Amino acid sequence: MRWLGMLGALVSAGSLLAHHALTNYDTTTAVRVKGVIVQFQ
């Protein structure tokens, strides 16, 4: 039963890394955003 949980963790690890990949974003240019915060949750 423990191996099933470990297998599930290994299978989902690849999709988690793909979901949070930075390859789609330009990380070399700084961006400044100015505005008023109207709601924070």
N, C-alpha and C positions, 0 to 999 in steps of 0.2 A: 504494500500500500504506500509506503514511503517513497518508493521509486517512481510511483505515478505522479506524486507531487513534484518531485525533482524533474521529471520529464516535462511536465507542464511549465515549470519555470524556465527550463532551457528553450522550449519551443517559443514561448512568448518573449524571450529576451531579444531575439532578432527584430521583432516588430517594434519593440520599444525603442531600440537604438535607431531604427529607420524613421520612426515618428519624430524623434528629437534631433535629427541630423541638421547640421548647419550649412550643408552644401547648397541649399536653395537661397541663401542669404549672403549679401555682401558684408563681410565682417571687417573690412578694411576701412570703411568710411563711417565716421561718427555722424549720428543724427540727433538733432536737438528738437524737442517738441515743446511748444509753449502754449499754455491754455489754462482754463479754469476747470478744476475738478468739481463736477456736479454731483457725482455719486460714487461711493466706494463700498464694495461688498467684501 
